[in-house]
Every structure is written in structure tokens, then in C-alpha cells.
Amino acid sequence: MKNDSRRNFIKKTTLASGALGLGMVGLSAKSYGRILGANDRVAVAQIGCKRRAGAMKDAFEMLKDKVDVKYVCDIYLPQMDKFGKELNDVLGYTPKKEKDIRKVLEDKEVDAIINATPDHWHAPGTWMALEAGKHVYVEKPCSHNPREGELLVAYQKKYSDKIVQMGNQQRSAPESQEIIKDIHNGVIGEAYQAIAFYSNDRPSLYNTKAVPVPKGFDWDLFQGPAPRGEYLDAFFDYNWHWFWQFGTGETGNNSVHEIDIARWALQVDFPDHVSVNADKFHYSDDDWQMYDTMDATFKFGKKIIQWDGRSRNSFKTYGAGRGTIIYGTEGSVFVDRNGYKLYDRSGKMEKEVKAGSISSTTGLGGGGNATNLHVKNFLEAVKGTVKQNSPIDEGATSTLMGHLANISYRTKSDLICDPKNGHILKNKAAMKLWGREYEKGWEPTI
């Protein structure tokens, strides 16, 4: 399927959805048995078979009575084959294999997709799935730029019978839910400030160069909605994160998790002021395009969220590799994926709660019990039996914080924002980065 056939794709999937509403004409008994509602399992397609797919494999194994993994999909064939075999080991069957997400979305038996693609694919892959009548679990960040976050919310409202959930899995961690509820009930008085942090020791990219595309790697499909360019050796595997055409920097990559907890605790939405101090301090001669160190401050009236992100220095400033500290008028809380610690105003620890199962913190791919519970919540929300823990408007708002910090860094300016929607005021250079240019044929349709 060529890029310019997207409108035909939408038409075909719309017609297929219509057929379902007309008595499931032409479906076999086996096919009917796999339709959502005909049994207890949700038919899903895993889009992207590398790092987060490993966490999903564990979730699928735990939730095998709730999920039918119908497809694995990846633009790198060896990676897709490998993951298919891994799923066979834990599920007892090998899903169908398909490298093109658009072909997967044509299959009317697929109820939902797990969108674990690179950042620039997160929003377009999600809205394409919604157009095709699918529910979506999309990994963070849910968008590549602020406009895409707004579009995702608009698409979900248009297709309001579909669930869209971002992979901010700590929203489903019982320990996080417990302490956030306690904070809202005044356990530390009035919460007024939060520090969200992350540290890692990512290596040098050295000097990248244009090379032949690896065998079995579909470079055109990898680029997807992004404007076309030459293939560089650094793009293979994880390091596309550090190039603006595909990635969102560490702030998009990881701050979304911790800032989401900070927003949740402080009960704030959009900031009125954003300021950033960031630069590239390590391996200054390599081809990493972005900052590797950022201090960002988001102001919400009198409340403040600070982001301390360090990609290439693993010193544990706050005693851990990642987490969120919430300050209140009568005490403080440290919370991460593995539990929380509650302190009184003098700094004495009053309570510690550890997660029943340890989750990865700074390791590539993540995983752990929070992911399992978040996927479970998504599947059950699709079935209509529970309330979503993370509606896409919450995910998009937390993702926006990272985008605003990136824009502040790229324009070397503080941002004055509209606290009703986060839009940047009186800064034309900054608003030019609100959206992106798309490859012809890949533009959003609303």
C-alpha cells in the first residue's frame, strides 16, 4: 500500500465496520467467535516488536485469558520474527506477522492495537487505528508535538466509543493510587511543589554517517508520517530518540511519566509559565542533536513542577534513578514505580509502602507489575467493565509539558502560556514548533 492510498484505506475500513453492523455478513463461525463481545478475550495487534514489546509479552502472559494477540507488526522483519517466537513460548501460539500497520488495521477481527512504535508514529498510528474502528493503547509520549496531542483528543471525541489509553503505567499502580488519594485528602497539607527527576548514563553516538539500510528494515515505512531523509547508522534501534525528526528528547521520552505523577498529585493541568536551562554537556562532538541535561520549571499560579533530567550522568541526586517528590505544607512524599515514602514536615519518615512486584526504573524497555496492571485496565475498559485509569486527555496534557520544555529549549526563550489550554502566547518562533510537517499523504484528516 502506497502513502497516497490512505484515503482508500479509510474508506475500506469504514465499509468493513459497516458490514459488522449488518449482521456480520460473510463471517465464519470461527471469525464470529473472535469478535469483541463474543468471548472474553480482546483481539489485539502488537505494533512495534522491540523494547516495550518485551514488557507487553509479560503482560500478555499474565492476561492470556483476557487477550488474543492476533498480529505482531514491525518494519524490521528479524525483530518481528523473534518476537513472534517469544510470544509462542508464553502463549502457545504464534500471531500473524505483518510489517505494515495499515494492512493490520484492515482486519476487522482486530479490536485494539498496542502502539509501541517510535515517537513520530505514536499519534498518526493512533488516529489511523481510530479511523479503522480500533481501540488503542499508545506508549508515551502520545505525540511528537503539541498539535498532535490536541488531535488525539479530538479524534477520540469523534470516535467516542473507542478507548485510547497512554502507557503512563503508574496510573494503575495501587501504591501510587493510594498515596495520590491521600495527598488529595490532605496527608501532607496543601501540595504546592513537585520535583520530577530521571538520570541515566547513555553513551556517545560518535559521528553518524549515511549507510545502506539493514536487510529486512523498511526505511520508508519507518519514516512513515515524517518527511523523507537519508538513512543514518545511528537511527537503527534506540538512538532515533535523539534526532528531532523522530524523537522528543529525554523530556518526551521519560519526563512524561514523572510529570504525570506530579500533575496528578498537585491537581494541575496547563502551566502559565515555562522556563528551561538545558544544554548538551557530554560527548559534545558526537551527533546527538539535543540537550542531554535539562532543568525545567512549570508554573501553575502558585504551584510549581520542576523537571531534573540527566541523560548522561547517573548520579542519584535524589537517592534513586527516577521518581517524583511532592512537597506539602505539612509534609512530603517520595513516590516511584516501586512504592512511596511519606515524611512529616521535620523530615521524619512516617510510612513506607513497597510495591508487591518490582518494576524497572531506568532500564531500557521498562516493564513490571505497573505495566501489567495498566494493560489489564485498558483491556477491561475496552470490554466496558471498568473505568479507564488514564484517558487520553490526561496523557496528552502530561505529554504537553515535555513538548513545552523542548520548545523553550529550542527557541532559547521562556514561554508564557494560556492556562486554559497550554497554548504559547506572544511568541511566534515558539508557536512554529507547535506542529510539524508531514510527508505528503500522511496528514491528519481532522
VOTORMI-805102 format. One record per residue (C-alpha): residue in one letter; x, y, z. Coordinates in Angstrom, 3 decimals, decimal comma, always signed. Example, Ala and Ser with C-alpha at 12.3 -4.5 7.8 and 13.67 -1.06 7.14 Angstrom:
% VOTORMI-805102
["A"; [+12,300; -4,500; +7,800]]
["S"; [+13,670; -1,060; +7,140]]
% end
This chain:
% VOTORMI-805102
["M"; [+0,000; +0,000; +0,000]]
["K"; [+1,452; +3,379; -1,027]]
["N"; [+1,289; +6,500; +1,110]]
["D"; [-1,209; +8,205; -1,199]]
["S"; [-3,683; +5,356; -0,747]]
["R"; [-4,559; +6,370; +2,809]]
["R"; [-7,960; +7,756; +1,841]]
["N"; [-8,802; +4,444; +0,153]]
["F"; [-7,673; +2,658; +3,323]]
["I"; [-10,051; +4,757; +5,437]]
["K"; [-12,893; +4,079; +3,014]]
["K"; [-12,269; +0,316; +3,082]]
["T"; [-12,113; +0,124; +6,860]]
["T"; [-15,271; +2,215; +7,179]]
["L"; [-17,087; -0,166; +4,856]]
["A"; [-15,786; -3,127; +6,850]]
["S"; [-17,104; -1,593; +10,069]]
["G"; [-20,455; -1,110; +8,381]]
["A"; [-20,572; -4,786; +7,473]]
["L"; [-20,271; -5,669; +11,136]]
["G"; [-23,342; -3,621; +11,855]]
["L"; [-25,344; -5,508; +9,188]]
["G"; [-25,500; -8,894; +10,799]]
["M"; [-21,791; -9,862; +10,349]]
["V"; [-22,451; -10,863; +6,744]]
["G"; [-19,924; -13,356; +5,391]]
["L"; [-18,165; -14,133; +8,673]]
["S"; [-17,387; -17,729; +9,537]]
["A"; [-18,327; -19,184; +12,922]]
["K"; [-14,645; -19,064; +13,888]]
["S"; [-14,389; -15,406; +12,884]]
["Y"; [-17,565; -14,527; +14,751]]
["G"; [-16,216; -16,199; +17,864]]
["R"; [-13,270; -13,783; +17,882]]
["I"; [-15,357; -10,604; +17,683]]
["L"; [-15,262; -8,461; +20,817]]
["G"; [-18,184; -9,470; +22,998]]
["A"; [-18,456; -12,977; +21,539]]
["N"; [-15,889; -14,277; +24,022]]
["D"; [-13,900; -12,951; +26,962]]
["R"; [-10,735; -12,014; +25,057]]
["V"; [-9,843; -8,802; +23,243]]
["A"; [-8,151; -9,369; +19,878]]
["V"; [-5,079; -7,130; +19,734]]
["A"; [-2,229; -6,372; +17,358]]
["Q"; [+1,205; -5,571; +18,766]]
["I"; [+2,614; -2,745; +16,608]]
["G"; [+6,349; -2,496; +17,275]]
["C"; [+8,285; -5,543; +18,464]]
["K"; [+11,367; -4,207; +20,220]]
["R"; [+11,801; -2,793; +23,724]]
["R"; [+8,328; -2,120; +25,084]]
["A"; [+7,167; -5,284; +23,342]]
["G"; [+9,118; -7,246; +25,962]]
["A"; [+7,041; -5,636; +28,699]]
["M"; [+3,898; -6,374; +26,693]]
["K"; [+4,911; -10,018; +26,362]]
["D"; [+4,908; -10,305; +30,142]]
["A"; [+1,537; -8,559; +30,302]]
["F"; [+0,069; -10,824; +27,618]]
["E"; [+1,290; -13,889; +29,502]]
["M"; [-0,323; -12,697; +32,728]]
["L"; [-3,533; -11,696; +30,911]]
["K"; [-3,793; -14,582; +28,449]]
["D"; [-7,400; -15,188; +29,499]]
["K"; [-8,245; -11,601; +28,506]]
["V"; [-6,257; -11,120; +25,299]]
["D"; [-5,842; -12,788; +21,916]]
["V"; [-2,678; -11,489; +20,237]]
["K"; [-3,728; -11,715; +16,626]]
["Y"; [-0,782; -9,887; +14,982]]
["V"; [+2,782; -8,851; +15,547]]
["C"; [+3,820; -5,969; +13,317]]
["D"; [+7,250; -4,403; +12,806]]
["I"; [+9,128; -2,744; +9,953]]
["Y"; [+12,244; -4,835; +10,782]]
["L"; [+11,490; -8,430; +9,823]]
["P"; [+14,071; -10,252; +12,024]]
["Q"; [+12,760; -8,354; +15,040]]
["M"; [+9,173; -9,280; +14,213]]
["D"; [+10,074; -12,942; +13,729]]
["K"; [+11,948; -13,043; +17,026]]
["F"; [+9,072; -11,533; +18,974]]
["G"; [+6,592; -13,878; +17,333]]
["K"; [+8,611; -16,835; +18,595]]
["E"; [+8,822; -15,335; +22,077]]
["L"; [+5,041; -14,986; +22,188]]
["N"; [+4,642; -18,578; +21,060]]
["D"; [+6,750; -19,654; +24,046]]
["V"; [+4,446; -17,929; +26,556]]
["L"; [+1,065; -18,065; +24,792]]
["G"; [+1,283; -21,365; +22,925]]
["Y"; [+0,574; -19,841; +19,535]]
["T"; [+2,313; -17,565; +17,030]]
["P"; [+0,372; -14,479; +15,923]]
["K"; [+0,163; -13,495; +12,275]]
["K"; [+3,086; -11,383; +11,044]]
["E"; [+2,677; -8,190; +9,028]]
["K"; [+5,161; -5,344; +8,629]]
["D"; [+2,636; -2,681; +7,537]]
["I"; [+0,297; -1,328; +10,207]]
["R"; [-2,174; -0,255; +7,532]]
["K"; [-2,760; -3,849; +6,482]]
["V"; [-3,264; -4,887; +10,090]]
["L"; [-5,860; -2,163; +10,519]]
["E"; [-7,828; -3,508; +7,554]]
["D"; [-8,549; -6,702; +9,506]]
["K"; [-11,992; -6,258; +11,041]]
["E"; [-11,300; -9,022; +13,586]]
["V"; [-8,726; -6,811; +15,361]]
["D"; [-10,345; -4,983; +18,270]]
["A"; [-7,368; -2,978; +19,506]]
["I"; [-3,723; -2,183; +18,864]]
["I"; [-0,762; -1,746; +21,179]]
["N"; [+1,128; +1,150; +19,603]]
["A"; [+4,773; +0,659; +20,667]]
["T"; [+6,342; +2,430; +17,699]]
["P"; [+8,876; +5,319; +17,649]]
["D"; [+7,601; +8,681; +18,901]]
["H"; [+6,773; +10,162; +15,481]]
["W"; [+4,416; +7,229; +14,836]]
["H"; [+2,509; +7,419; +18,136]]
["A"; [-0,182; +9,940; +17,203]]
["P"; [-0,550; +9,089; +13,484]]
["G"; [-0,701; +5,359; +14,230]]
["T"; [-3,335; +6,041; +16,861]]
["W"; [-5,606; +8,196; +14,747]]
["M"; [-5,310; +5,755; +11,836]]
["A"; [-6,419; +2,983; +14,189]]
["L"; [-9,373; +5,050; +15,407]]
["E"; [-10,397; +5,702; +11,813]]
["A"; [-10,301; +1,939; +11,298]]
["G"; [-12,548; +1,327; +14,308]]
["K"; [-9,900; +0,110; +16,773]]
["H"; [-9,206; +0,858; +20,425]]
["V"; [-5,625; +1,984; +21,153]]
["Y"; [-3,055; +1,572; +23,903]]
["V"; [-0,335; +4,042; +22,856]]
["E"; [+3,036; +4,270; +24,547]]
["K"; [+4,345; +7,573; +25,855]]
["P"; [+4,813; +10,195; +24,660]]
["C"; [+1,429; +10,032; +22,964]]
["S"; [+2,509; +12,671; +20,446]]
["H"; [+5,562; +14,071; +18,680]]
["N"; [+4,460; +17,707; +19,122]]
["P"; [+1,723; +19,680; +20,919]]
["R"; [-0,661; +19,809; +17,965]]
["E"; [-0,721; +16,018; +17,725]]
["G"; [-1,793; +15,802; +21,351]]
["E"; [-4,737; +18,087; +20,603]]
["L"; [-5,562; +15,996; +17,545]]
["L"; [-5,604; +12,762; +19,565]]
["V"; [-8,121; +14,243; +21,972]]
["A"; [-10,227; +15,455; +19,031]]
["Y"; [-10,073; +12,056; +17,321]]
["Q"; [-11,088; +10,246; +20,498]]
["K"; [-14,070; +12,570; +20,877]]
["K"; [-15,058; +11,891; +17,260]]
["Y"; [-14,756; +8,131; +17,816]]
["S"; [-16,141; +8,346; +21,325]]
["D"; [-16,966; +4,650; +21,609]]
["K"; [-13,248; +3,824; +21,404]]
["I"; [-10,798; +3,677; +24,311]]
["V"; [-7,441; +5,429; +23,913]]
["Q"; [-5,017; +4,967; +26,804]]
["M"; [-1,423; +6,174; +27,078]]
["G"; [+1,263; +3,991; +28,624]]
["N"; [+1,731; +6,090; +31,766]]
["Q"; [+1,506; +2,857; +33,709]]
["Q"; [+2,000; +4,318; +37,164]]
["R"; [-1,615; +5,500; +36,973]]
["S"; [-2,532; +1,832; +37,509]]
["A"; [-0,063; +1,117; +40,327]]
["P"; [-2,050; +0,547; +43,566]]
["E"; [+0,627; +2,207; +45,701]]
["S"; [+0,621; +5,350; +43,526]]
["Q"; [-3,168; +5,460; +43,528]]
["E"; [-3,160; +5,130; +47,321]]
["I"; [-0,704; +7,918; +48,055]]
["I"; [-2,154; +10,312; +45,477]]
["K"; [-5,589; +9,840; +47,063]]
["D"; [-4,038; +10,523; +50,471]]
["I"; [-2,334; +13,663; +49,150]]
["H"; [-5,651; +14,887; +47,772]]
["N"; [-7,174; +14,204; +51,190]]
["G"; [-4,545; +16,379; +52,903]]
["V"; [-1,998; +13,908; +54,291]]
["I"; [+0,798; +16,456; +53,635]]
["G"; [-1,405; +19,521; +53,907]]
["E"; [-1,664; +21,521; +50,701]]
["A"; [+0,620; +20,128; +47,994]]
["Y"; [+2,362; +23,065; +46,325]]
["Q"; [+5,525; +21,811; +44,597]]
["A"; [+6,863; +18,686; +42,909]]
["I"; [+10,261; +17,666; +41,583]]
["A"; [+10,207; +15,058; +38,818]]
["F"; [+13,600; +13,547; +38,003]]
["Y"; [+15,426; +10,995; +35,869]]
["S"; [+19,086; +10,098; +35,388]]
["N"; [+20,921; +7,699; +33,077]]
["D"; [+24,389; +7,162; +31,570]]
["R"; [+23,615; +6,992; +27,862]]
["P"; [+26,762; +6,557; +25,737]]
["S"; [+28,156; +8,620; +22,865]]
["L"; [+26,668; +8,333; +19,378]]
["Y"; [+30,060; +9,278; +17,925]]
["N"; [+29,793; +10,594; +14,366]]
["T"; [+26,895; +9,227; +12,380]]
["K"; [+27,037; +8,544; +8,662]]
["A"; [+24,733; +7,583; +5,834]]
["V"; [+24,842; +3,819; +5,237]]
["P"; [+22,800; +1,214; +3,352]]
["V"; [+19,550; +0,288; +5,050]]
["P"; [+19,875; -3,006; +7,010]]
["K"; [+18,437; -6,065; +5,309]]
["G"; [+14,825; -6,591; +6,279]]
["F"; [+14,421; -2,979; +7,501]]
["D"; [+11,729; -0,936; +5,707]]
["W"; [+13,169; +2,572; +5,882]]
["D"; [+10,273; +4,191; +4,014]]
["L"; [+7,739; +2,702; +6,418]]
["F"; [+9,897; +3,573; +9,432]]
["Q"; [+9,780; +7,234; +8,365]]
["G"; [+6,031; +6,956; +7,794]]
["P"; [+4,493; +10,380; +8,535]]
["A"; [+7,892; +12,130; +8,781]]
["P"; [+9,402; +13,928; +5,750]]
["R"; [+11,843; +11,720; +3,867]]
["G"; [+15,582; +11,827; +4,501]]
["E"; [+18,707; +9,705; +4,237]]
["Y"; [+19,280; +6,705; +6,468]]
["L"; [+21,965; +7,191; +9,140]]
["D"; [+23,614; +4,365; +11,048]]
["A"; [+22,525; +5,881; +14,394]]
["F"; [+18,837; +5,507; +13,543]]
["F"; [+18,872; +1,757; +13,954]]
["D"; [+17,430; +0,616; +17,268]]
["Y"; [+17,092; +3,107; +20,141]]
["N"; [+19,106; +6,146; +19,066]]
["W"; [+16,469; +7,698; +16,802]]
["H"; [+15,272; +9,222; +20,108]]
["W"; [+17,956; +11,912; +19,884]]
["F"; [+17,011; +13,318; +16,455]]
["W"; [+14,180; +15,824; +16,155]]
["Q"; [+12,518; +14,317; +13,069]]
["F"; [+11,702; +11,150; +15,053]]
["G"; [+12,326; +11,685; +18,769]]
["T"; [+11,322; +14,066; +21,547]]
["G"; [+14,480; +14,002; +23,687]]
["E"; [+14,699; +12,712; +27,225]]
["T"; [+11,956; +15,113; +28,217]]
["G"; [+9,486; +13,460; +25,855]]
["N"; [+10,996; +10,052; +26,429]]
["N"; [+10,882; +9,972; +30,224]]
["S"; [+9,630; +13,168; +31,878]]
["V"; [+6,096; +12,272; +30,817]]
["H"; [+5,982; +9,534; +33,472]]
["E"; [+7,175; +11,612; +36,397]]
["I"; [+5,491; +14,875; +35,383]]
["D"; [+2,262; +12,924; +35,053]]
["I"; [+2,553; +11,901; +38,707]]
["A"; [+3,405; +15,489; +39,685]]
["R"; [+0,356; +16,892; +37,853]]
["W"; [-1,843; +14,202; +39,368]]
["A"; [-0,630; +14,970; +42,891]]
["L"; [-0,831; +18,763; +42,563]]
["Q"; [-4,151; +18,617; +40,636]]
["V"; [-2,964; +20,997; +37,918]]
["D"; [-3,463; +20,971; +34,167]]
["F"; [-1,818; +23,604; +31,949]]
["P"; [+1,030; +25,891; +33,066]]
["D"; [+1,063; +29,658; +32,701]]
["H"; [+4,886; +29,908; +32,533]]
["V"; [+7,682; +27,576; +31,395]]
["S"; [+11,406; +28,239; +31,770]]
["V"; [+14,287; +25,941; +30,871]]
["N"; [+18,009; +25,718; +31,422]]
["A"; [+19,380; +22,944; +29,188]]
["D"; [+22,366; +22,063; +27,051]]
["K"; [+24,495; +19,235; +25,719]]
["F"; [+27,353; +18,799; +28,206]]
["H"; [+28,603; +15,262; +27,492]]
["Y"; [+30,318; +13,973; +24,332]]
["S"; [+29,975; +17,448; +22,863]]
["D"; [+31,422; +16,383; +19,497]]
["D"; [+29,030; +13,498; +18,813]]
["D"; [+25,922; +13,801; +16,613]]
["W"; [+23,272; +13,677; +19,346]]
["Q"; [+21,096; +16,626; +18,227]]
["M"; [+19,601; +17,598; +21,561]]
["Y"; [+20,405; +18,631; +25,109]]
["D"; [+21,460; +15,829; +27,445]]
["T"; [+20,786; +17,811; +30,634]]
["M"; [+17,669; +19,842; +31,407]]
["D"; [+16,225; +21,738; +34,350]]
["A"; [+12,697; +22,907; +33,560]]
["T"; [+10,223; +24,810; +35,703]]
["F"; [+6,480; +24,832; +35,051]]
["K"; [+4,362; +27,325; +36,988]]
["F"; [+0,661; +26,859; +37,637]]
["G"; [-0,192; +30,007; +39,559]]
["K"; [+1,440; +29,423; +42,951]]
["K"; [+2,120; +25,726; +42,328]]
["I"; [+5,356; +24,564; +40,662]]
["I"; [+6,602; +21,417; +38,935]]
["Q"; [+10,337; +21,099; +38,277]]
["W"; [+11,907; +18,581; +35,902]]
["D"; [+15,517; +17,486; +36,503]]
["G"; [+16,522; +15,292; +33,576]]
["R"; [+20,033; +13,947; +33,048]]
["S"; [+20,590; +11,571; +30,145]]
["R"; [+24,320; +11,079; +30,560]]
["N"; [+25,059; +11,382; +34,266]]
["S"; [+23,707; +8,698; +36,588]]
["F"; [+24,474; +10,396; +39,890]]
["K"; [+21,413; +9,740; +42,046]]
["T"; [+20,751; +13,262; +43,280]]
["Y"; [+17,526; +12,209; +44,999]]
["G"; [+18,608; +8,703; +46,006]]
["A"; [+17,051; +6,938; +43,011]]
["G"; [+17,291; +6,876; +39,236]]
["R"; [+13,816; +8,286; +38,733]]
["G"; [+10,797; +9,372; +40,704]]
["T"; [+8,746; +12,296; +41,967]]
["I"; [+8,969; +14,269; +45,203]]
["I"; [+5,844; +16,132; +46,304]]
["Y"; [+6,086; +18,902; +48,900]]
["G"; [+3,131; +19,972; +51,026]]
["T"; [+2,594; +22,468; +53,795]]
["E"; [+2,686; +19,663; +56,404]]
["G"; [+4,990; +17,044; +54,893]]
["S"; [+6,480; +15,450; +51,801]]
["V"; [+6,205; +12,298; +49,693]]
["F"; [+8,676; +10,413; +47,550]]
["V"; [+6,940; +8,152; +45,015]]
["D"; [+8,228; +5,993; +42,179]]
["R"; [+7,202; +2,825; +40,361]]
["N"; [+8,099; +0,676; +43,321]]
["G"; [+6,170; +2,389; +46,105]]
["Y"; [+6,300; +5,524; +48,208]]
["K"; [+7,680; +7,093; +51,386]]
["L"; [+5,714; +9,600; +53,452]]
["Y"; [+7,551; +12,174; +55,603]]
["D"; [+6,352; +14,719; +58,130]]
["R"; [+7,414; +18,373; +57,924]]
["S"; [+10,537; +17,716; +60,038]]
["G"; [+11,724; +15,102; +57,543]]
["K"; [+10,889; +12,052; +59,655]]
["M"; [+9,596; +9,104; +57,647]]
["E"; [+6,127; +8,180; +58,866]]
["K"; [+5,225; +5,462; +56,395]]
["E"; [+6,790; +3,360; +53,646]]
["V"; [+4,871; +1,199; +51,211]]
["K"; [+6,655; -1,044; +48,744]]
["A"; [+5,144; -2,402; +45,547]]
["G"; [+4,282; -6,079; +45,591]]
["S"; [+6,254; -6,574; +42,385]]
["I"; [+9,326; -4,567; +41,396]]
["S"; [+9,201; -2,585; +38,142]]
["S"; [+12,140; -1,483; +36,028]]
["T"; [+13,084; +2,159; +36,559]]
["T"; [+15,809; +3,285; +34,129]]
["G"; [+16,360; +0,046; +32,210]]
["L"; [+15,519; +0,117; +28,501]]
["G"; [+12,038; -1,205; +27,834]]
["G"; [+10,677; -0,880; +31,350]]
["G"; [+8,109; -3,442; +32,374]]
["G"; [+6,915; -4,849; +35,664]]
["N"; [+3,684; -5,067; +37,564]]
["A"; [+2,552; -1,491; +36,827]]
["T"; [+2,622; -2,229; +33,099]]
["N"; [+0,687; -5,464; +33,594]]
["L"; [-1,981; -3,670; +35,611]]
["H"; [-2,198; -0,796; +33,124]]
["V"; [-2,698; -3,160; +30,193]]
["K"; [-5,287; -5,056; +32,242]]
["N"; [-7,134; -1,803; +32,914]]
["F"; [-7,082; -0,994; +29,182]]
["L"; [-8,445; -4,396; +28,158]]
["E"; [-11,191; -4,277; +30,765]]
["A"; [-12,095; -0,706; +29,769]]
["V"; [-12,391; -1,918; +26,175]]
["K"; [-14,799; -4,572; +27,415]]
["G"; [-16,709; -1,881; +29,295]]
["T"; [-16,292; -3,461; +32,724]]
["V"; [-14,088; -0,824; +34,407]]
["K"; [-13,286; +2,868; +34,228]]
["Q"; [-10,112; +3,916; +32,413]]
["N"; [-7,221; +4,858; +34,687]]
["S"; [-5,664; +7,156; +32,105]]
["P"; [-7,954; +8,767; +29,490]]
["I"; [-6,042; +10,204; +26,558]]
["D"; [-6,761; +13,823; +27,524]]
["E"; [-4,764; +13,260; +30,741]]
["G"; [-1,942; +11,602; +28,813]]
["A"; [-1,871; +14,385; +26,229]]
["T"; [-1,710; +17,087; +28,925]]
["S"; [+1,255; +15,440; +30,662]]
["T"; [+2,970; +14,901; +27,304]]
["L"; [+2,481; +18,584; +26,503]]
["M"; [+4,713; +19,524; +29,443]]
["G"; [+7,654; +17,803; +27,758]]
["H"; [+6,885; +19,459; +24,426]]
["L"; [+6,743; +22,904; +26,024]]
["A"; [+10,113; +22,318; +27,690]]
["N"; [+11,603; +21,228; +24,356]]
["I"; [+10,195; +24,309; +22,619]]
["S"; [+11,575; +26,578; +25,335]]
["Y"; [+14,992; +24,972; +24,855]]
["R"; [+14,910; +25,158; +21,047]]
["T"; [+13,838; +28,817; +20,967]]
["K"; [+16,019; +29,831; +23,924]]
["S"; [+13,067; +31,634; +25,477]]
["D"; [+10,747; +31,453; +28,451]]
["L"; [+7,177; +30,642; +27,469]]
["I"; [+4,062; +32,460; +28,606]]
["C"; [+1,143; +30,064; +28,200]]
["D"; [-2,625; +30,180; +28,315]]
["P"; [-3,558; +28,239; +31,498]]
["K"; [-6,803; +27,109; +29,832]]
["N"; [-5,102; +25,049; +27,084]]
["G"; [-1,310; +25,451; +27,281]]
["H"; [-1,060; +27,457; +24,067]]
["I"; [+2,032; +29,650; +23,831]]
["L"; [+1,254; +33,387; +23,859]]
["K"; [+3,086; +36,202; +22,047]]
["N"; [+5,945; +34,022; +20,742]]
["K"; [+5,722; +33,317; +17,019]]
["A"; [+9,009; +31,404; +16,918]]
["A"; [+7,779; +29,044; +19,621]]
["M"; [+4,372; +28,523; +18,017]]
["K"; [+6,095; +27,471; +14,782]]
["L"; [+7,130; +24,339; +16,696]]
["W"; [+3,573; +23,610; +17,867]]
["G"; [+3,061; +21,190; +14,958]]
["R"; [+5,176; +19,505; +12,306]]
["E"; [+5,438; +18,997; +8,556]]
["Y"; [+4,148; +15,635; +7,320]]
["E"; [+5,148; +13,557; +4,347]]
["K"; [+2,518; +14,040; +1,641]]
["G"; [-0,352; +11,606; +2,124]]
["W"; [+0,187; +11,197; +5,874]]
["E"; [-1,531; +14,356; +7,124]]
["P"; [-4,263; +14,112; +9,782]]
["T"; [-7,797; +14,266; +8,396]]
["I"; [-9,402; +16,425; +11,105]]
% end
